[in-house]
Amino acid sequence: MSITFTAFLNQLSDPVFAITILLTLAVILVNGWTDAPNAIATAVSTRAIGVRPAIILAAVMNFFGVLVTTLISATVAETVFNMVDFGGDANKSLIALCASMIAIVAWATAAWVFGIPTSESHALIAGLSGAAIALQNGFGGINGSEWIKVVYGLLLSVVLGFASGYWVSRLIEVLFRQVARRKANRFFQKAQIVGAASMAFMHGAQDGQKFMAVFMLGIFLNLGRADVHDFSIPIWLMILASAVMSLGTSIGGYRIIKSVGMDMVKLDQYQGFAADLSAASCLLLAQVLGLPVSTTHTKTTAIMGVGASRGLNRVNWNVVKEMVLAWVLTFPGCGLVGYGMAKLFFALF
């Protein structure tokens, strides 16, 4: 099932639906603002590319990442769409979805203020889950067979991200040990730009599909079709989500770049390339498997692995602890906010 752009515009006359759509677009914007900078953090920190051109690069590649991969396969979007049960009363379901979007925006904005690269993907999943639990008055609002894919994705992003960062960095050291340092630096300066572009592309591929799934969920709930499980994402929505995410990337991000690329580990250019290559490869694997993974987790653990390849003391573990704490708190924290906001909205409306 799909929907035309004209039919979508006609639905906007419903104020609850219009607010939900605006909030969903706000979440996509904040995602581009807070998550996309992770893709270019290493290239900026090693001075392979300046901040402004890097942000433009990320915005452009985010756009194409959303558009191209969704045209090929929308498995990640389907996983997120079917992860929670917003069935039942269509009006209450739409209110619950609206509440979850407010929770996600609030959580992501707080993370940006403090410069902590928390996962927008996990905030999205947690907020939706909390609102669904509030709607169904229990864990019947959670589809366990789909939700378990989040756990698989978490393991892939953290374990494989760290391991691949470690071993790719060591492999590069072996392959380039006979190459003059100046010549190697010139090569990796260019390679890092390609790596950053690949990371930004895969960020758009992963996160763009997650948020388009929420967009489609809102549309179907407003039509009173909570029973929809199979759907196709229209081209107009791909373009809209791509453009909004790219806009978010273009207007913010330096705080996150500093936390990820400058404060956590001091990297050489070949190490920055190793982190980008490792993280982009992990994201590509997750995309093929249909697993919703966090681009933030994948990139930061890859950077940790690269740093650890030269010794554990090369990693600023105080910064790492702050990030891990934010990650651990995201599921229960944003989930509780989503649950509380949904209960509040039910009482008010």
Summary of the structure (lengths in Angstrom):
residues: 349
radius of gyration: 19.9
end to end distance: 29.7
largest distance: 69.4
contacts: 1372
relative contact order: 0.22
helix: 80%
strand: 1%
